[in-house]
Amino acid sequence: MKPFLLTFDVEEFDLPVELGHQLDIDQQLGVTEEGLEKILPLLAKHTVVSTFFVTAQFARARPDAVRAITAAGHEVACHGLTHRDDYNALAREVATQRLRTARSILAEVSGREIGGLRTPRFQSCACSIMRDAGFTYDASAHPTLIPGRYNGLRLSRSPWWDEGILRVPISVLPAIRLPISWLWYRTLGPWLGTLGGRAACFGAPYLHVYFHPWEAIDIRRFGVPRALAVRTGDRFIDALDYLVAWAKLHFTRSTVGDFVNAYCVAVDGVATPVSLSTR
C-alpha cells in the first residue's frame, strides 16, 4: 500500500484580513489554536500520524499547542517565520536568515529537529536558500494552477531532488491536475473527495493532502464568503473523520519526514539521496 501523507498548515488565520476584514493577531492565532484542539483528538482516535507545518509566529505565541502536537507523536515542520513572508520576493540573505530563525524557534519550542518546509501560500523559494537554512525537504510544490497565486502545471506529481532538497509535491488529479485538498475536498464532500484521492494516486507514490486547523471552526462569522467557508466547523471535522477512516483501509500511515527518510540510503554512515524522478 502507498503512504498517506496527511498535513496541516498551522498559521495565523489571516484569510479574513486578505478579504478586507479586521482581525487582530491574537484572534488569528486563537482561531487556529481552537481548531487544533478539535483535530488532535480525531487523529488520536484513528492513531494516525500527520505532519504539521507551523509558522514560527504561531509557535512563539502558542508553545503549548505545538508541544501538544509533538506529544501526540506527530511531526512538526516549518511554515515560515510568519504567514506573510514571501521568500521569493526577499533578498537571498534576508530570506535565508528568516528561515533559519523560523527553524530555530520551532526546534526550541517543539524539542525536535526541523527538517521540512512548506512556504506560506506555496510561494516559490530557491532550493539553495532552503538548503542553506538547514532544511532537507520541501512540501510546497503544488502541481496545479491557482489563478492569482501560482502555476505549477509543469511540476512533477512525484518527488524529485533539486539542489539537495527533496521536493514532495501535493497530490492532484492526473492529467487535468485538479486539486483535492482543503477547499476542494470540502466543496466536493467526503465521498467525492475520497474518490478524487484514490484517482490522485495513479502515477504517484502516495496520497499527499493538506488542510488548516482553522477549517475546524465555522469561519463564516469572520466575514468569509460562503464559497470559501463551505463545510467548515463541525462539518469539516466529520469530513476529515471520513477521510482518515477511509485512508486507514487503503494506505500506510506516514509523516512526510518518515517518507523522505525512506528515500535515503546510508553510504559510509551518511544519508545519501536516492534518485526518484526528474521534473
N, C-alpha and C positions, 0 to 999 in steps of 0.2 A: 504493500500500500504506500501511496505517496504521503509526504508530510503535510499537515495542516498548520499553516503559519498565521495565527490569529494575532493581530496587532492593534494597539490603541495609541492615538496621539494625545498625550496628556499636556494640555496647553492652556493658555489664557483663552477664555471664551470671548473672543473678540469679534465674532460674526455680527452681532448687533451693531458694533461700532463701525464695521465696514459698511453697514447699511444705513448709517447716519443717525443711530440712536445712542443715547448716553448710557454708559455702563462703566462704573469705575473699576479699577484693577482688583480691588478686594472682592467685588461682586463677580467679576470674571473668574477669579480663582476659586471662589466659593461654589459656583455652579459646577465646575469641573470636579472639585472635591466631592460634592454631593453625588455626582454621577458615579464616581469611583466607588463610593460606599454601596452602591447598588450592584455594580458589575462584579466586584471581587467575590461576594458570596455566591453569585451564579457560577463563576468559574470554579470555585471550590466545590460546589455541588457536583460538577461534572469531572472534577480532578483534571482539568485542562490547564496547561501552561501557556502563557502568552508573553509577548514582548510589548512593553510599554515605552514608547518614545516620549520622553519627558523634557520639557523646557527647564533650563536652569532657574528661570524666574519662578516657576511653579515649585521646584524642589526647595529653593531657598525659603519661600513663603509658607510652604506646607510640607515640611520634612517628615512629619509623622505619616502622612499619606504615602509618601514614597517608600518609607520603611515598611509600611503595610504591604506594599507590592512585593518587595523582596522577601518579606517574612512568609508570604504565601507561595514562594518558590518561582515567581515569575522573573523574567529578565528585564532590567532597566537599561534603556539605551537613550541616546541623545536626540532631542528635537530642537536643538539650537539654544542660544543664550536667552533669547526672547522669541515670541512668535512673530514679532515684527521684522526680524532680521532677514535680509536678502543678501546672501554671501556672494552672489554673482555680481552685485552692484557695489560691493565694498572693495577697497584696495586689498591686494593679496595679504599684506602683513596684518591689516586690521581684521580681515575675515579669519585668518589663521589664529590670531590671538583670541578672538571672541569664542571660537570653537574650542580652543584649548581651555579657556576659562570655564566654559559650559561643561566640558568633560570633567574637569577637576571638581567642580561643585557637585555634579551628580555622583562622582565616585565617593566624595566625602560624605554626602548625605545618605547614599544607599549602602555604603560599605562594600561595594562591588567594583570590579574593573569595568570600564565602559568601552565596549568595542564597536558599537554600531551607531550610525547616524541616519536620521531622516530629516531632511531640511524642511523648514517651515513652508507650507503651501507647495511643497515639491519643487521649489525653485532650484535651478541648476547651481552646482558648485563644482569647481575643478577637483578632480580626484587627488591631484597632488596636494591641494590645500587640506583635504580630509586626511590624507596620509600624514602630512606634516603636523596635523593637530592630534595625531595618535589613534585614529580610527582604523579599523580593519575591514569593515563592510559598510555599504550604503544601501538603504532601503527606500530611496527617494524616486527611483525610476518608475514611471507610470506610463506604460506603452499605449497611450490613448491621446485623444485631442480634447482639451478642456478650453473652449474659446475664452480668450482674455487672460488665461493663466499660462498654459504651456502646450506644446505639441510634441508628444512622444511617439508618434505613429511609426517612426523608423527604428525605435528601440526594440531590442530582442525581448521576447517573452520568457526567455530562460536566462539564468545567471551568466555573467561574463566577468572576466578580470580586466580591470582598467587601471593602469599605473599602480599596481599593488593593492588596489581596493576591489573587493568582490561586490559587484553590483547585483542586488537581489530584487528584481522588478516585481511590482504588484501585479496580481492576476487580472487579466481582461479576457473577454471572449476572443477566440481565434478568428482570423480573417477580418471581421468587422470591428474588432478592437473596442467593443463597448465595455465600460467599467461595470463592476459588480459589487463594489464596496459602498460604504456608508450611505449617502443619499440614494444611490441607485438601488441598493439592496432594500432600503426602506420603501422606496417607491414601488418596486416590483412586488414586495411582500415575501414572506418566508418561503412559500412553495416555489414560486418562480425564481426567487433569489438563489435557492439551493440548486435548482436546475441549471441556472447560469454558472454556479460554482463548479458543478460537475463538468460542464462544457469547457470552462476555462482551463481545465487540467489537460485537455487534448493538446499534445505537443509541448507541454510544460512539465517540470519535475515536481510541482507542488501546487497547493492552493494557498495563495497569499492574499489576505484581505485586511482592510483597516477600517477602524471606527474611531469615535471620540467618546470619552466618558460623558460629555455634556449632552450627547444624544439620549441618555437615560433620563433626562429632565424634559418636561414639556416646555419647549423654548418659545412657544407662541406668545407667552406673556412678556417676552422681551422685544416684541415688535418684529419678530422674524416671520416672513411671509409663509403662508400655509404650504406652498410648494416646497419650501426648504425645511419646514418643520413637520412634514408628514411622518406619522408613526414615531414621533419622539415620545419620551416619557415611558410609562408602563408598557405601551405597545412595542417600543423598541426592546425593552427587556424581554418581553415574550418572543419577539422575533429573533433576538440573539440566542435565547434559550433553545429555540427550534434549530437554529443553525449549528450550535455547538453539539446538541444531541445527535443531529444528522451526521456531522463531521466525525464524531466518535466511531460511527459504524463503518466509515469508508476511508479514513485516513489515520496515519500515525500522528501522535501529538508531539510538537516540537516548538521550541523558541527559534527565532531567526538566528540567534547566536549559535545554538546547537547545530542548526542546519549548516551554517558556514563552517563550523569546526569539522563537520563530516566531510567537507571537500578540501581538507588539508591533509597532507601526509607528513610524517616525521622523517626528515633526512638529516642524519647526523645530529639529531636532537632538535632540529629547527623545523617549525611548521612551514611547509612549502606549498604554494598554491598548486592545485590540480586544474588543468585546463578543462573548462566546461563547455563553452561555446564562444563564438565570435559574434559581434554585433551584426 
